[in-house]
Amino acid sequence: MRDRKHVCPWWFCYAFDNPLRKLFHRPDRMFAAMIRPGMTVADIGCGMGYFTIGLAHLVGSTGRVLAVDLQPEMLARVARRARKAGVSSVVEPRLCQSASLDIDEAVDFVLAFWMVHETPDPQVFFKQVREILKIGGRMLVTEPKFHVSDAAFQQELEMAESAMLAVKGRPDSALSKAALLEAV
């Protein structure tokens, strides 16, 4: 859901998507209270699938994880990682467009990790997320502390609220500003 001129190139993701990341971001711990077996989850801007694989383990064999990204190179890596982790039956790589998520089914949870600042129009992005989230469905938005200012993050949350996504909490997330939103 990003314009290519604003998107982090696929090859740069190796800089932060590596084994050392487990020191800061542990999907099994970060999402355990938010994800249940059988849920349908959308990992938007999934990159190479660091969180996708952890989410797949949490939703289990009866759930689904839509791994959504603008770059085919990212989705190829997600598919490879899913096969290697034994969760390829749960993970569905989905190519989106810069102006559209291209998701037409309802989801229980959306993860937008370090990517909203890259969308061409965050207001449109949040409206599209609200359209796919079930009533009471949740979204976790995180932005990198070193790249997105407090004021810019607050503006994102205001856009989310105008799209009928209410802020329900501000969970701790290493190196990040974070907000848990709920579809109302």
Backbone bond lengths (Angstrom), bond angles and torsions (degrees), N, CA, C in turn:
res aa  C-N    CA-C-N  psi(-1)  N-CA   C-N-CA  omega(-1)  CA-C   N-CA-C  phi
1 M - - - 1.453 - - 1.516 109.00 -
2 R 1.289 117.23 35.96 1.455 120.68 -178.47 1.516 109.63 -129.71
3 D 1.275 115.78 151.96 1.441 122.19 172.74 1.525 106.83 -76.07
4 R 1.309 117.82 135.08 1.468 120.97 -175.61 1.524 113.00 -55.51
5 K 1.327 118.74 -33.03 1.459 118.96 -178.35 1.524 112.19 -71.27
6 H 1.339 118.52 -15.13 1.460 122.34 179.91 1.529 113.06 -107.61
7 V 1.288 117.32 -5.90 1.454 120.98 -172.82 1.533 111.13 -85.13
8 C 1.310 114.49 144.77 1.464 120.57 173.71 1.535 107.36 -67.13
9 P 1.321 119.33 125.06 1.465 120.32 -178.77 1.526 111.40 -63.11
10 W 1.333 115.95 146.04 1.458 120.88 -174.32 1.518 112.21 -55.18
11 W 1.330 118.05 -39.82 1.451 120.82 -176.00 1.535 112.54 -68.56
12 F 1.347 117.06 -25.55 1.462 120.10 179.73 1.533 111.87 -72.23
13 C 1.311 116.88 -21.05 1.470 120.26 -178.45 1.526 112.73 -60.75
14 Y 1.324 117.01 -23.98 1.464 118.97 177.10 1.534 111.47 -62.83
15 A 1.327 117.36 -21.46 1.469 120.62 179.56 1.526 111.69 -64.57
16 F 1.338 117.09 -33.24 1.470 119.04 -179.40 1.519 113.48 -122.60
17 D 1.306 118.34 -5.30 1.456 121.47 178.14 1.529 107.73 -107.58
18 N 1.325 114.47 77.37 1.460 121.28 -175.59 1.533 108.52 -144.52
19 P 1.335 117.61 173.92 1.471 119.70 -176.94 1.530 115.39 -57.08
20 L 1.322 118.51 -27.49 1.463 120.42 178.88 1.535 112.46 -67.00
21 R 1.304 116.65 -21.13 1.464 120.25 -178.20 1.528 111.56 -61.46
22 K 1.316 117.19 -27.50 1.461 120.37 179.68 1.523 112.48 -61.78
23 L 1.319 116.77 -17.85 1.459 119.93 175.81 1.527 111.05 -69.87
24 F 1.334 117.36 -27.25 1.468 122.17 -175.25 1.523 113.66 -109.59
25 H 1.323 116.06 -39.48 1.469 120.96 -173.96 1.525 110.09 -125.99
26 R 1.327 115.14 107.62 1.467 121.64 178.15 1.520 108.76 -112.05
27 P 1.341 118.52 99.93 1.464 120.44 -176.32 1.534 113.57 -53.68
28 D 1.320 117.12 -36.75 1.462 119.64 -179.17 1.528 111.39 -61.28
29 R 1.309 117.55 -32.63 1.468 121.23 178.98 1.527 111.83 -90.91
30 M 1.332 116.32 -39.97 1.466 120.86 -175.38 1.533 112.61 -62.44
31 F 1.323 116.59 -37.27 1.456 120.05 -171.94 1.524 114.38 -111.71
32 A 1.316 117.81 0.94 1.473 121.07 -175.26 1.526 112.80 -56.15
33 A 1.322 118.34 -37.37 1.469 120.81 -178.81 1.528 112.43 -81.25
34 M 1.326 118.03 -10.85 1.465 121.68 -175.40 1.524 113.79 -106.03
35 I 1.312 116.98 -22.88 1.464 121.83 -172.39 1.527 110.12 -116.46
36 R 1.329 114.37 135.55 1.473 120.71 177.10 1.525 110.08 -123.51
37 P 1.316 117.40 155.93 1.466 120.02 176.10 1.534 110.12 -56.29
38 G 1.320 114.72 141.18 1.457 120.96 177.75 1.521 115.01 91.06
39 M 1.317 117.82 -9.15 1.471 120.35 -179.31 1.529 110.92 -71.99
40 T 1.337 114.88 157.83 1.454 122.27 168.91 1.519 106.79 -106.38
41 V 1.317 115.55 123.08 1.458 123.37 -173.96 1.525 109.03 -122.35
42 A 1.333 116.50 140.61 1.465 121.28 173.15 1.520 108.43 -113.12
43 D 1.320 115.90 120.26 1.458 122.79 175.37 1.529 105.50 -99.91
44 I 1.336 115.96 94.52 1.458 121.56 -172.75 1.528 109.64 -89.65
45 G 1.327 114.80 129.54 1.460 119.56 -172.11 1.509 109.05 72.71
46 C 1.321 115.46 43.57 1.470 122.20 -170.05 1.522 114.12 -66.13
47 G 1.317 117.31 -16.05 1.452 118.56 -177.52 1.514 110.69 59.97
48 M 1.312 117.06 -136.26 1.462 121.75 -178.08 1.526 112.86 -85.76
49 G 1.331 117.24 5.42 1.450 120.19 171.59 1.514 116.64 95.05
50 Y 1.316 117.71 19.50 1.468 119.18 -179.97 1.530 110.98 -53.89
51 F 1.338 116.95 -51.39 1.461 119.86 179.87 1.521 112.03 -80.73
52 T 1.316 117.49 -28.21 1.469 121.66 -178.93 1.523 111.04 -54.52
53 I 1.313 116.59 -46.06 1.471 120.64 -176.96 1.525 110.38 -66.08
54 G 1.331 117.14 -43.67 1.465 120.07 177.12 1.518 111.83 -62.19
55 L 1.330 117.07 -41.25 1.463 120.93 177.36 1.522 110.94 -63.28
56 A 1.331 116.99 -39.34 1.463 120.87 179.48 1.527 111.10 -61.57
57 H 1.317 117.21 -40.20 1.468 119.87 177.62 1.529 110.36 -64.21
58 L 1.332 117.32 -36.88 1.471 120.67 -178.68 1.525 113.09 -72.32
59 V 1.342 118.04 -37.66 1.477 119.17 179.87 1.521 111.30 -77.84
60 G 1.311 117.47 -19.23 1.453 121.82 176.25 1.521 113.29 70.86
61 S 1.311 115.09 -173.79 1.468 121.31 -174.56 1.523 113.13 -68.47
62 T 1.330 117.86 -17.33 1.465 120.24 179.67 1.525 112.79 -95.50
63 G 1.331 117.00 -2.11 1.463 121.00 -179.66 1.516 111.84 -104.48
64 R 1.332 114.70 -177.71 1.461 121.45 178.63 1.517 109.24 -142.08
65 V 1.325 115.77 145.05 1.455 121.71 172.71 1.526 107.66 -124.68
66 L 1.319 115.25 117.71 1.457 121.15 175.09 1.523 106.60 -88.29
67 A 1.317 116.63 112.34 1.461 122.58 179.76 1.522 107.09 -94.21
68 V 1.337 115.98 103.60 1.460 121.90 -170.01 1.529 110.17 -108.44
69 D 1.337 115.55 127.01 1.456 119.46 176.48 1.519 109.54 -153.82
70 L 1.312 114.74 159.50 1.460 123.78 -179.79 1.527 112.17 -83.40
71 Q 1.325 116.63 -22.05 1.456 120.72 -173.40 1.536 111.84 -105.46
72 P 1.337 116.60 119.16 1.475 119.53 178.33 1.528 112.80 -56.91
73 E 1.335 117.27 -31.95 1.471 120.69 179.63 1.530 110.96 -61.80
74 M 1.319 116.02 -38.21 1.472 120.21 177.89 1.524 110.09 -65.32
75 L 1.324 115.77 -46.32 1.466 119.75 -176.73 1.525 112.03 -65.57
76 A 1.320 117.69 -32.64 1.467 120.47 175.74 1.522 110.18 -63.24
77 R 1.319 116.59 -39.47 1.464 120.28 178.52 1.529 111.53 -70.53
78 V 1.339 116.78 -37.35 1.463 120.04 176.07 1.524 109.64 -60.13
79 A 1.325 117.51 -47.58 1.467 121.21 -178.78 1.523 110.82 -60.24
80 R 1.332 116.51 -42.04 1.468 120.33 179.24 1.528 110.83 -64.81
81 R 1.325 116.62 -44.23 1.468 119.95 178.92 1.529 111.61 -64.70
82 A 1.315 117.03 -38.81 1.471 120.77 179.29 1.530 110.31 -63.38
83 R 1.332 117.02 -43.35 1.474 119.92 177.44 1.528 109.98 -60.81
84 K 1.322 115.73 -46.98 1.473 120.66 -178.12 1.532 111.39 -62.10
85 A 1.337 117.14 -35.83 1.468 121.78 -178.52 1.529 112.82 -85.68
86 G 1.321 117.45 -3.78 1.464 121.05 179.01 1.517 114.50 75.84
87 V 1.332 117.26 24.36 1.468 120.70 -178.93 1.533 112.80 -122.21
88 S 1.318 117.09 20.07 1.462 119.82 -176.42 1.528 112.57 -64.15
89 S 1.329 118.06 -23.50 1.470 119.73 178.06 1.530 111.77 -74.62
90 V 1.320 117.24 -14.12 1.469 122.46 -178.10 1.534 111.07 -102.03
91 V 1.326 117.45 -29.62 1.465 122.69 -174.65 1.526 110.15 -92.57
92 E 1.334 115.80 128.29 1.464 122.22 177.58 1.527 109.27 -119.19
93 P 1.336 118.21 100.54 1.463 119.70 176.22 1.530 110.11 -64.37
94 R 1.340 116.46 134.44 1.463 122.08 -178.88 1.512 109.97 -133.72
95 L 1.319 115.65 124.14 1.457 121.06 175.92 1.520 108.71 -84.50
96 C 1.324 116.85 126.82 1.464 120.92 177.20 1.520 109.10 -107.61
97 Q 1.302 115.69 176.32 1.461 122.62 177.12 1.528 108.16 -109.37
98 S 1.310 117.18 165.27 1.464 119.54 -178.47 1.522 112.36 -64.40
99 A 1.330 117.53 -25.03 1.467 120.17 -178.11 1.525 113.04 -112.51
100 S 1.339 117.78 5.71 1.467 119.38 -176.94 1.524 111.08 -152.44
101 L 1.335 115.20 137.16 1.463 120.11 175.62 1.520 112.27 -71.49
102 D 1.327 116.61 -26.08 1.469 121.95 -177.92 1.533 112.17 57.63
103 I 1.318 115.43 40.27 1.471 121.62 174.75 1.520 106.63 -116.61
104 D 1.326 116.53 127.53 1.459 118.81 -178.47 1.523 113.49 -117.56
105 E 1.330 117.57 9.24 1.460 119.63 176.54 1.518 110.76 -114.45
106 A 1.317 115.75 159.47 1.463 121.99 -179.49 1.528 110.02 -78.15
107 V 1.327 115.21 142.47 1.460 121.18 178.59 1.526 109.86 -125.94
108 D 1.332 114.76 157.91 1.467 121.49 -179.75 1.521 112.64 -89.90
109 F 1.334 116.22 -28.74 1.461 120.85 -172.82 1.525 109.27 -150.48
110 V 1.330 115.37 140.74 1.463 121.91 175.98 1.520 108.50 -124.90
111 L 1.316 115.55 133.79 1.449 121.47 172.35 1.524 108.08 -110.38
112 A 1.326 116.25 128.00 1.468 122.60 174.05 1.521 106.17 -127.13
113 F 1.321 115.89 88.26 1.458 121.70 -173.68 1.523 110.36 -100.29
114 W 1.326 116.18 114.61 1.463 124.35 176.54 1.519 112.34 55.87
115 M 1.343 117.42 41.94 1.450 117.14 -178.07 1.532 115.39 -139.06
116 V 1.312 120.04 -17.78 1.469 120.12 -176.33 1.526 110.10 -59.81
117 H 1.319 117.82 -38.10 1.472 120.61 179.65 1.529 112.36 -62.70
118 E 1.327 118.07 -15.86 1.459 121.47 179.09 1.528 113.30 -92.98
119 T 1.314 118.37 -8.64 1.466 120.05 -178.83 1.524 109.95 -72.38
120 P 1.338 117.08 145.82 1.457 119.26 179.60 1.528 113.10 -65.09
121 D 1.336 116.97 -30.05 1.463 120.96 -179.80 1.529 108.90 -147.81
122 P 1.336 117.85 93.95 1.468 119.84 -177.75 1.527 113.64 -57.02
123 Q 1.321 118.52 -32.98 1.465 120.99 178.87 1.530 110.00 -60.64
124 V 1.318 116.96 -46.96 1.470 121.66 178.40 1.530 109.56 -64.67
125 F 1.321 116.36 -41.92 1.462 120.57 179.12 1.529 111.07 -56.38
126 F 1.339 117.52 -49.92 1.465 120.40 -179.15 1.529 111.47 -64.04
127 K 1.313 118.68 -35.98 1.472 120.97 176.53 1.528 110.52 -63.76
128 Q 1.331 116.63 -40.98 1.464 119.88 178.18 1.519 111.54 -66.23
129 V 1.323 116.74 -39.11 1.468 119.94 177.00 1.522 109.30 -62.83
130 R 1.328 117.27 -44.36 1.471 120.22 -179.25 1.524 111.13 -60.98
131 E 1.324 117.60 -34.80 1.464 121.32 179.46 1.526 112.60 -65.21
132 I 1.318 117.91 -29.90 1.469 119.59 -178.36 1.525 113.24 -95.98
133 L 1.327 117.69 -17.87 1.472 120.22 -179.34 1.520 110.82 -78.44
134 K 1.309 115.73 133.30 1.462 120.54 172.94 1.530 108.84 -64.69
135 I 1.331 117.45 154.70 1.467 120.76 173.82 1.531 107.15 -56.62
136 G 1.309 116.36 130.10 1.466 120.62 -176.98 1.518 113.02 84.67
137 G 1.340 116.71 -7.26 1.458 120.48 176.60 1.518 109.72 -66.04
138 R 1.300 116.34 157.29 1.460 120.32 -174.63 1.521 111.87 -120.99
139 M 1.319 113.61 157.22 1.451 121.74 177.43 1.520 108.15 -136.00
140 L 1.310 116.52 133.54 1.453 121.00 173.45 1.523 107.58 -107.04
141 V 1.329 115.03 119.14 1.461 122.12 177.30 1.518 107.46 -109.00
142 T 1.311 116.02 126.32 1.462 120.02 173.12 1.524 107.91 -130.47
143 E 1.302 114.32 146.18 1.454 121.17 176.71 1.527 108.23 -132.89
144 P 1.321 117.50 147.92 1.470 119.87 -178.52 1.523 111.88 -69.03
145 K 1.322 116.20 128.41 1.470 121.45 179.31 1.524 112.02 -58.19
146 F 1.304 116.69 -35.21 1.455 121.13 -175.26 1.525 113.10 -79.46
147 H 1.343 117.83 -5.38 1.465 120.09 -174.92 1.534 113.59 -125.26
148 V 1.329 117.37 -30.32 1.467 121.90 -176.71 1.529 108.45 -113.66
149 S 1.320 116.48 123.56 1.466 121.06 -179.04 1.523 111.37 -70.93
150 D 1.328 115.84 162.89 1.465 120.43 175.93 1.527 110.31 -58.91
151 A 1.324 117.08 -42.45 1.473 121.23 -179.39 1.531 110.91 -63.78
152 A 1.322 117.46 -42.37 1.469 120.62 179.33 1.527 110.77 -65.92
153 F 1.341 116.92 -39.07 1.464 119.80 178.40 1.530 110.20 -66.13
154 Q 1.310 117.32 -40.22 1.456 121.05 177.79 1.537 110.33 -61.98
155 Q 1.317 117.14 -39.73 1.469 120.69 176.98 1.524 110.46 -62.54
156 E 1.330 117.23 -40.49 1.460 120.21 177.03 1.526 110.49 -60.34
157 L 1.326 116.68 -44.42 1.464 119.88 -179.46 1.526 111.48 -64.99
158 E 1.317 117.59 -36.46 1.467 120.63 176.32 1.524 110.92 -64.48
159 M 1.331 117.12 -39.19 1.470 120.56 175.91 1.530 110.48 -64.99
160 A 1.325 116.42 -39.78 1.465 120.08 177.98 1.526 110.39 -62.55
161 E 1.318 116.63 -45.05 1.469 119.86 179.98 1.521 111.62 -63.53
162 S 1.335 118.02 -36.19 1.463 119.54 177.82 1.529 111.33 -69.39
163 A 1.327 117.12 -18.37 1.464 122.30 176.09 1.533 111.29 -92.68
164 M 1.334 117.15 12.95 1.472 122.97 178.64 1.531 113.00 71.61
165 L 1.320 115.10 37.44 1.460 122.31 172.76 1.525 106.92 -118.67
166 A 1.320 116.17 103.92 1.466 121.71 -174.78 1.526 111.02 -84.27
167 V 1.318 116.30 137.32 1.465 121.39 176.14 1.530 108.02 -71.62
168 K 1.327 115.74 122.77 1.470 121.65 -178.77 1.514 112.93 -111.45
169 G 1.306 117.29 -10.44 1.458 119.76 179.77 1.512 110.66 179.92
170 R 1.326 114.13 166.64 1.462 121.69 178.74 1.528 107.81 -128.55
171 P 1.335 116.86 76.03 1.470 119.17 -177.78 1.522 112.75 -65.81
172 D 1.319 114.97 153.39 1.456 120.33 174.77 1.523 108.92 -74.05
173 S 1.309 115.94 137.50 1.454 121.91 176.28 1.524 106.83 -147.76
174 A 1.306 116.78 118.81 1.462 121.70 -174.89 1.518 111.67 -52.48
175 L 1.315 115.30 135.35 1.461 123.93 176.74 1.524 113.40 63.32
176 S 1.330 117.35 15.45 1.459 120.96 -171.92 1.516 113.29 -137.99
177 K 1.318 114.06 158.41 1.466 123.32 163.80 1.532 103.46 -97.85
178 A 1.327 117.79 138.07 1.465 118.86 -175.50 1.515 110.99 -141.04
179 A 1.334 114.63 150.79 1.458 121.43 174.56 1.524 108.82 -146.39
180 L 1.323 114.45 137.19 1.461 121.10 174.13 1.529 106.75 -98.75
181 L 1.318 116.10 122.91 1.455 122.69 -177.82 1.522 109.68 -111.74
182 E 1.332 116.10 155.24 1.468 120.73 178.07 1.528 109.43 -132.93
183 A 1.326 115.43 136.66 1.463 121.14 178.54 1.519 109.74 -72.60
184 V 1.332 115.90 124.95 1.479 120.90 179.91 1.521 109.88 -116.02
